[in-house]
């Protein structure tokens, strides 16, 4: 097979993916309900909610985030912060804030029992103290608009949802980090189709650690976080657990209502995603290899091929690139992404591929993963992972 034929085949393959995928993505631009658009009346009766926040070495963000939770305009609220073996000033910050508001309670974890990853155990422990009709699981770096919880609970009640999760607004510094975050989100859209989570007939699901609102009775029936005790991606798999057991679920766009500074630097982003990438591939090396090859051929090579080829292959690569940029800008626009940031896509995708491969290699080399200073054996993670 000559070089021209190879290039033409690769161009057809890439365009064959991105043209239909891009059109389909753009058609789903407004498929998610926007939390800010949910109406709620002051006289509406709202059930008690318990907010559970795990905190391990969160001195950088905790106080600001917790102040936003305390400022929620929700009528019946308790806030449970779980200090999970922190070695920084997290404990001191919580001790200082504890006396400011009677709604705030602190639970301290001194050691991690066998069979658990730290965060799921912290969430599970905090939930045991929850008295509300709903539990909101969130993170120690999430900042809320005062009406965010009121709107989310009103949406859940009005539509009969047992579980409501949302995509927070990212506030990362710099265009590149923003593009990486949005690229990650775009591929999550392609893989998970989160707008289908609300369809009882669909097996699609979603769960996002920034905001997982669950009916307490459902949470107890599911066994709390026990079934996802050894999942680094516990938030996502918790959403799967809810959907698989037949409960109703919805995913919202949280822009303007819930925000997070995902990571402050490329180094932080790499370190933060390392724990999830191999787990997301079910610890399967063949899936990592297949996903890496697909990304190189269909998402990265066209940006190079358009400069080193001519004729129909070059045209195919150009169409692919144009569709990538346009669909990225249109689809992620509702989440605050700028259209021109699509020009950074090859760098963003390349970084995600690197993290994916590095995550697998290091996990296999070490025989496990390191998360928040704790080592978890790969053998144990694989054994306890619930089949997909």
C-alpha positions, 0 to 999 in steps of 0.5 A: 500500500503506497503512502498516498493510499495510507493517508487517504485511508487515515483521512477518511477514518478521521473524517468519518468519525468527526463529521457525524460525531460533531453534528451529533454533539452540536445537536445536543448543545442544549440537551442538559437543563441549566440549573440557573434556569430552574424556578423555585418559589419562596413558599415552596416546601423543601425537605431537609438536606444534609451536605457532606463534605470530605476534606483531606489536606484542603487548607487552600480552598476549604474556608472559602468553599465552606463559607459559600455552603454556609451562605446557601439560602436553604431553609433546613440544612445541616453541614457535615465536614469529614476531616479525613486524616488531614496533616495540614491546617484543615483541622484548625480551619474547621475548629475555627469555623465550628462555632460560627454556625450551629448547622456545621458539624465536624467528623474526624477520621483518624485511620482508614480501614481495610477495603476502602479508598479514602474519599469513599470512606469519608463520604460513607462516614459523613453520611452515617450522621446525616438526618436530612431527607436528601444528602448532597455529597460535594467537595471541599473546593466547590463554591456555591451560588446561594440559590444553587441547592434550593433550585436543585432540590426543587428540580428533583422534587418537581420531576421525581428524580432520586439523584441529581448531579451536575457539571460545575463551572470550571474556573481554572487559570489560563486558556490551556487548562480551560481547554483541557478541562473542556476537552475532557468534558467533550469526550465524556459527552461522547462516551456517556451521553449524560442527557440520557441519564434522565431516561428510565429506558436508557442505561446511561448514567452520570455522577460528579463529585462536585454535586451528587444529590441523592434521596437519603432513603435511596442511599441507604438501600444502595448500601451507601458508598460500600459498593464503590468502596475501592473505586477511585472514580467513586462519584461516577460509579455511584451514579451507575449504581443508582441507575442500575438499581432503577432509580431516576437520575438527572444531570444539569449544567451548573454554570453560574451556580456551582464552580470549582477551580479544577486545577491551578497548573498542568502539574496539578492536573496530571497528578489529579487525573492519574488516579482515575484514568486507568480505573476508567479503563477498568485496569485493562491494558488492551483498552488503554492501547486501543484508546491511545491508538484511536486518539492518535489516529483520529484526534491528533494526526489530522493536525499534522497530516494536513501540513504534510499531505496534499489532494484528497487526504489533505482535504479530509484532514482539513474537514476533520480539523474544522469539524473538531473546532466547530463542534468543540466550540458549539458544544462546550459554549454553554459551559463558558468555553471560547470558540478559539480555544478549539485551536488548542485541541491537539495539545489538550488531547495529547496531554490527556493521552499522556496522562492515560498512558502514564497512569497505566504504566505507573500503576502496573510498575508500582502494583497499585495507585497512590492517592492523597498519600495512600497506596492502594494495591492494584490486585485489590482494586481489580478484585473489588471492582464491580463488573461493568 
